[in-house]
Amino acid sequence: MENRAVYGPTTEAAPGAGRGGLAACFTLGRLTRPQRVLKGLQLLLSLLAFICEEVVFECTLCGGLYFFEFVSCSAFLLSLLLLIVYCTPLYDRVDAGKVKSSDFYITLGTGCVFLLASIIFVSTHTGTSPEIAAIVFGFMASLMFLFDFGLMLYEKRQESQLRKPENNPRAGTLTEPLNG
């Protein structure tokens, strides 16, 4: 019984103690639910496209394959980087506006180039199963990047429309007579 007083406070959770370890550094709260789904699909589909493309053993017109390989790997790494920035304390160390602006342009560029790489790969593939799977995943990933860009563009427009009345100094004031 005497030991209980000594060891009790060290074994009890501190009030307000949250998650520990790596989980304490990781949060999905900065992204809305649709953004989390789209970013997760971008990451998964670009990785699957890259893996399927790596399984291809031979090609006749290899330029499309090599371009697709570069783009799918780059898309995976860029989407992973953006998720790391959004979900870790790194987001608090950089300007949030710059992160969102970078995400906006990286998502647009990646989606367009991934779509182009998929189209080129379609025209140069030889029809093997790994190539077709890579092409399907590539098109799906490019669509996820472009949907994410569309969502960000919509949110940007909504945000700018909400700010418009605040920025107009004449809003709400009458400077001319109504029947003049």
VOBA-1610 file (N, C-alpha, C; in pm, whole numbers, padded with zeros to 5 digits, always signed):
BEGIN
Met+00081-00119+00000Met+00000+00000+00000Met+00086+00125+00000Glu+00197+00120+00066Glu+00282+00237+00071Glu+00339+00270-00067Asn+00365+00167-00146Asn+00418+00189-00279Asn+00316+00254-00373Arg+00189+00235-00345Arg+00085+00291-00432Arg+00097+00443-00440Ala+00127+00505-00332Ala+00141+00650-00331Ala+00261+00694-00414Val+00364+00612-00418Val+00484+00647-00494Val+00465+00625-00643Tyr+00405+00511-00680Tyr+00395+00474-00821Tyr+00266+00518-00887Gly+00165+00554-00814Gly+00036+00592-00870Gly+00043+00703-00974Pro+00103+00818-00944Pro+00104+00928-01040Pro+00183+00898-01168Thr+00278+00810-01162Thr+00357+00783-01282Thr+00288+00690-01379Thr+00189+00616-01331Thr+00122+00521-01419Thr-00012+00573-01471Glu-00058+00684-01420Glu-00185+00740-01465Glu-00161+00838-01579Ala-00257+00843-01668Ala-00246+00937-01779Ala-00263+01079-01728Ala-00182+01167-01779Ala-00193+01308-01742Ala-00323+01365-01798Pro-00387+01455-01727Pro-00512+01512-01779Pro-00486+01585-01910Gly-00571+01559-02007Gly-00557+01624-02137Gly-00452+01561-02227Ala-00394+01449-02184Ala-00293+01384-02267Ala-00361+01323-02389Gly-00304+01347-02505Gly-00362+01297-02630Gly-00283+01180-02684Arg-00276+01176-02814Arg-00204+01067-02879Arg-00054+01085-02856Gly+00017+00976-02865Gly+00161+00982-02844Gly+00237+00932-02966Gly+00366+00949-02964Gly+00452+00901-03072Gly+00428+00973-03203Leu+00436+00898-03313Leu+00415+00956-03445Leu+00272+01003-03467Ala+00177+00939-03402Ala+00037+00977-03418Ala+00012+01120-03370Ala+00090+01167-03272Ala+00074+01302-03222Ala+00117+01405-03326Cys+00202+01367-03419Cys+00252+01458-03521Cys+00171+01453-03650Phe+00070+01370-03657Phe-00003+01348-03781Phe-00150+01383-03762Thr-00202+01472-03847Thr-00343+01507-03840Thr-00399+01527-03981Leu-00521+01485-03999Leu-00589+01505-04127Leu-00686+01622-04121Gly-00687+01695-04010Gly-00784+01801-03987Gly-00771+01921-04079Arg-00658+01939-04143Arg-00641+02055-04231Arg-00705+02035-04368Leu-00741+01913-04398Leu-00804+01882-04526Leu-00950+01845-04503Thr-01036+01892-04592Thr-01177+01853-04584Thr-01190+01707-04627Arg-01304+01648-04600Arg-01324+01507-04635Arg-01305+01482-04785Pro-01364+01564-04875Pro-01340+01539-05018Pro-01192+01553-05056Gln-01122+01647-04994Gln-00979+01663-05024Gln-00900+01542-04977Arg-00934+01490-04859Arg-00864+01370-04810Arg-00884+01253-04904Val-01007+01235-04950Val-01037+01124-05042Val-00961+01142-05172Leu-00967+01263-05230Leu-00899+01287-05357Leu-00748+01274-05344Lys-00690+01329-05239Lys-00544+01321-05221Lys-00501+01176-05197Gly-00581+01101-05122Gly-00550+00960-05101Gly-00558+00880-05230Leu-00661+00908-05311Leu-00673+00840-05441Leu-00561+00879-05536Gln-00521+01005-05535Gln-00409+01048-05618Gln-00283+00970-05583Leu-00258+00960-05455Leu-00139+00888-05408Leu-00146+00741-05447Leu-00258+00677-05419Leu-00273+00534-05446Leu-00269+00504-05596Leu-00345+00578-05675Leu-00353+00549-05819Leu-00223+00579-05891Ser-00154+00686-05852Ser-00026+00713-05918Ser+00078+00607-05880Leu+00073+00557-05756Leu+00163+00448-05717Leu+00130+00321-05794Leu+00002+00287-05807Leu-00037+00168-05882Leu+00002+00179-06030Ala-00015+00299-06088Ala+00025+00319-06228Ala+00176+00298-06242Phe+00252+00350-06147Phe+00397+00335-06152Phe+00438+00188-06137Ile+00376+00117-06043Ile+00410-00024-06022Ile+00375-00107-06145Cys+00257-00085-06201Cys+00217-00161-06320Cys+00310-00133-06438Glu+00351-00009-06450Glu+00442+00027-06559Glu+00579-00039-06538Glu+00621-00052-06415Glu+00752-00114-06387Glu+00753-00263-06418Val+00637-00326-06424Val+00628-00469-06451Val+00643-00499-06600Val+00628-00398-06684Val+00640-00417-06829Val+00784-00456-06860Phe+00802-00572-06931Phe+00935-00624-06957Phe+00993-00579-07090Glu+00910-00562-07191Glu+00963-00521-07320Glu+00866-00426-07387Cys+00922-00341-07471Cys+00839-00246-07544Cys+00900-00223-07682Thr+00815-00184-07775Thr+00865-00156-07910Thr+00891-00007-07927Leu+00797+00076-07886Leu+00815+00221-07885Leu+00824+00263-07738Cys+00945+00272-07689Cys+00966+00288-07545Cys+00955+00432-07495Gly+00952+00528-07584Gly+00945+00668-07541Gly+00822+00697-07456Gly+00706+00647-07498Gly+00584+00667-07422Gly+00589+00601-07285Leu+00648+00482-07282Leu+00662+00410-07156Leu+00753+00486-07059Tyr+00866+00536-07110Tyr+00960+00607-07025Tyr+00901+00739-06975Phe+00828+00808-07059Phe+00763+00933-07017Phe+00657+00904-06911Phe+00578+00801-06932Phe+00476+00762-06835Phe+00540+00722-06703Glu+00653+00652-06710Glu+00724+00612-06589Glu+00768+00735-06510Phe+00827+00832-06579Phe+00872+00954-06512Phe+00755+01030-06449Val+00647+01046-06524Val+00533+01123-06477Val+00463+01053-06361Ser+00443+00922-06371Ser+00372+00851-06263Ser+00454+00852-06134Cys+00584+00837-06144Cys+00669+00843-06025Cys+00669+00983-05967Ser+00681+01084-06052Ser+00680+01223-06006Ser+00546+01258-05941Ala+00436+01212-06000Ala+00304+01239-05944Ala+00291+01176-05805Phe+00339+01054-05791Phe+00335+00988-05661Phe+00415+01065-05558Leu+00537+01104-05593Leu+00623+01174-05497Leu+00569+01312-05462Leu+00515+01384-05561Leu+00459+01516-05533Leu+00334+01506-05446Ser+00249+01408-05474Ser+00128+01395-05391Ser+00165+01349-05249Leu+00266+01267-05237Leu+00314+01227-05104Leu+00370+01348-05029Leu+00447+01430-05097Leu+00503+01550-05036Leu+00393+01644-04987Leu+00292+01665-05070Leu+00183+01754-05030Leu+00106+01698-04910Leu+00084+01567-04909Leu+00017+01506-04793Leu+00100+01520-04666Ile+00230+01503-04678Ile+00318+01518-04562Ile+00311+01661-04509Val+00313+01758-04598Val+00307+01897-04555Val+00174+01927-04487Tyr+00062+01882-04546Tyr-00068+01909-04488Tyr-00091+01838-04354Cys-00036+01721-04336Cys-00071+01636-04222Cys+00030+01637-04109Thr+00134+01714-04118Thr+00236+01717-04012Thr+00254+01860-03962Pro+00328+01878-03855Pro+00353+02014-03803Pro+00432+02103-03901Leu+00483+02045-04006Leu+00552+02125-04108Leu+00460+02232-04165Tyr+00331+02204-04172Tyr+00232+02300-04223Tyr+00231+02428-04140Asp+00253+02415-04009Asp+00252+02532-03921Asp+00379+02616-03936Arg+00483+02560-03992Arg+00610+02633-04006Arg+00620+02711-04137Val+00532+02682-04231Val+00534+02752-04359Val+00404+02832-04372Asp+00405+02927-04463Asp+00288+03010-04486Asp+00177+02925-04548Ala+00061+02923-04483Ala-00052+02840-04530Ala-00096+02882-04670Gly-00092+03010-04700Gly-00129+03057-04833Gly-00038+03003-04941Lys+00091+02996-04911Lys+00187+02943-05008Lys+00169+02793-05027Val+00135+02722-04920Val+00110+02578-04932Val-00010+02554-05022Lys-00118+02628-04998Lys-00239+02610-05079Lys-00216+02652-05224Ser-00140+02759-05244Ser-00109+02803-05380Ser-00022+02699-05451Ser+00076+02646-05381Ser+00160+02542-05440Ser+00078+02419-05472Asp-00009+02380-05381Asp-00097+02265-05404Asp-00184+02288-05527Phe-00237+02407-05540Phe-00323+02443-05653Phe-00251+02422-05786Tyr-00132+02480-05799Tyr-00059+02472-05926Tyr+00005+02335-05949Ile+00054+02272-05843Ile+00112+02138-05858Ile+00005+02039-05901Thr-00115+02050-05842Thr-00224+01960-05878Thr-00267+01979-06022Leu-00278+02104-06065Leu-00315+02131-06205Leu-00208+02077-06300Gly-00083+02111-06275Gly+00026+02066-06362Gly+00038+01916-06367Thr+00030+01852-06252Thr+00042+01707-06246Thr-00073+01639-06319Gly-00193+01689-06298Gly-00310+01630-06365Gly-00301+01641-06516Cys-00259+01758-06566Cys-00248+01777-06712Cys-00137+01691-06772Val-00021+01690-06707Val+00092+01613-06761Val+00065+01463-06749Phe+00001+01420-06641Phe-00033+01279-06626Phe-00133+01237-06734Leu-00229+01321-06763Leu-00325+01292-06870Leu-00253+01282-07004Leu-00162+01375-07031Leu-00084+01371-07155Leu+00000+01244-07162Ala+00066+01208-07052Ala+00149+01087-07050Ala+00065+00963-07074Ser-00056+00960-07018Ser-00145+00845-07038Ser-00189+00835-07184Ile-00219+00950-07245Ile-00258+00951-07387Ile-00143+00904-07475Ile-00023+00951-07447Ile+00094+00909-07525Ile+00120+00761-07505Phe+00108+00713-07383Phe+00131+00571-07355Phe+00027+00484-07425Val-00099+00532-07432Val-00202+00458-07505Val-00163+00440-07651Ser-00103+00542-07709Ser-00070+00535-07851Ser+00057+00455-07879Thr+00136+00424-07776Thr+00262+00353-07800Thr+00269+00216-07732His+00166+00175-07659His+00175+00048-07587His+00156-00071-07683Thr+00197-00188-07636Thr+00188-00309-07719Thr+00070-00398-07680Gly-00004-00361-07576Gly-00125-00434-07541Gly-00110-00538-07433Thr+00000-00539-07360Thr+00014-00637-07252Thr-00073-00594-07133Ser-00104-00690-07049Ser-00189-00663-06933Ser-00131-00557-06839Pro-00001-00562-06805Pro+00053-00457-06718Pro+00044-00318-06781Glu+00063-00310-06913Glu+00053-00180-06979Glu-00090-00127-06972Ile-00186-00211-06996Ile-00325-00168-06992Ile-00364-00128-06850Ala-00321-00204-06751Ala-00350-00168-06612Ala-00285-00034-06577Ala-00161-00014-06620Ala-00092+00114-06594Ala-00167+00229-06660Ile-00214+00209-06780Ile-00287+00314-06851Ile-00417+00347-06778Val-00490+00245-06736Val-00616+00268-06664Val-00589+00344-06534Phe-00491+00300-06457Phe-00457+00370-06333Phe-00408+00511-06362Gly-00335+00528-06471Gly-00286+00661-06508Gly-00399+00757-06540Phe-00496+00710-06619Phe-00612+00794-06650Phe-00692+00826-06524Met-00710+00725-06440Met-00786+00748-06317Met-00713+00847-06225Ala-00581+00833-06214Ala-00504+00925-06130Ala-00510+01066-06186Ser-00496+01081-06319Ser-00501+01215-06377Ser-00638+01278-06354Leu-00744+01198-06360Leu-00877+01251-06331Leu-00890+01294-06186Met-00830+01221-06093Met-00835+01259-05952Met-00761+01392-05929Phe-00646+01407-05995Phe-00573+01534-05985Phe-00657+01649-06042Leu-00721+01627-06155Leu-00800+01733-06218Leu-00928+01760-06139Phe-00991+01658-06080Phe-01107+01681-05993Phe-01067+01762-05871Asp-00951+01729-05814Asp-00901+01803-05698Asp-00875+01949-05736Phe-00817+01971-05852Phe-00795+02107-05899Phe-00929+02180-05915Gly-01028+02112-05973Gly-01160+02172-05990Gly-01222+02208-05856Leu-01207+02122-05756Leu-01259+02149-05622Leu-01189+02270-05561Met-01057+02277-05576Met-00983+02391-05522Met-01022+02520-05594Leu-01043+02514-05726Leu-01085+02631-05802Leu-01223+02678-05757Tyr-01314+02585-05736Tyr-01448+02618-05687Tyr-01441+02685-05550Glu-01361+02628-05460Glu-01346+02685-05326Glu-01284+02823-05331Lys-01187+02843-05420Lys-01124+02974-05437Lys-01225+03078-05484Arg-01308+03040-05578Arg-01410+03133-05629Arg-01514+03165-05522Gln-01555+03065-05446Gln-01650+03088-05338Gln-01591+03183-05235Glu-01464+03163-05203Glu-01396+03246-05105Glu-01383+03389-05155Ser-01351+03407-05282Ser-01336+03542-05337Ser-01470+03613-05346Gln-01578+03540-05371Gln-01710+03603-05374Gln-01756+03644-05235Leu-01715+03571-05134Leu-01748+03609-04998Leu-01672+03734-04955Arg-01553+03754-05008Arg-01471+03870-04972Arg-01505+03994-05052Lys-01569+03983-05166Lys-01595+04098-05252Lys-01667+04212-05182Pro-01778+04189-05112Pro-01845+04302-05048Pro-01758+04373-04944Glu-01670+04299-04876Glu-01583+04360-04776Glu-01481+04453-04839Asn-01432+04419-04958Asn-01328+04498-05022Asn-01381+04621-05094Asn-01509+04627-05121Asn-01567+04740-05192Asn-01600+04849-05092Pro-01528+04964-05097Pro-01554+05069-04999Pro-01690+05134-05018Arg-01748+05123-05136Arg-01876+05185-05163Arg-01993+05092-05134Ala-01966+04970-05097Ala-02073+04875-05071Ala-02152+04920-04949Gly-02282+04927-04966Gly-02368+04963-04856Gly-02386+05113-04838Thr-02319+05196-04916Thr-02335+05340-04906Thr-02402+05392-05032Leu-02485+05490-05015Leu-02556+05548-05127Leu-02488+05678-05165Thr-02434+05687-05285Thr-02363+05808-05328Thr-02442+05888-05430Glu-02542+05829-05491Glu-02623+05901-05589Glu-02770+05889-05549Pro-02850+05988-05583Pro-02992+05975-05553Pro-03054+05866-05639Leu-03157+05800-05586Leu-03220+05691-05656Leu-03291+05736-05782Asn-03350+05853-05782Asn-03423+05898-05901Asn-03347+06006-05977Gly-03217+06011-05962Gly-03134+06115-06025Gly-03089+06076-06154
//
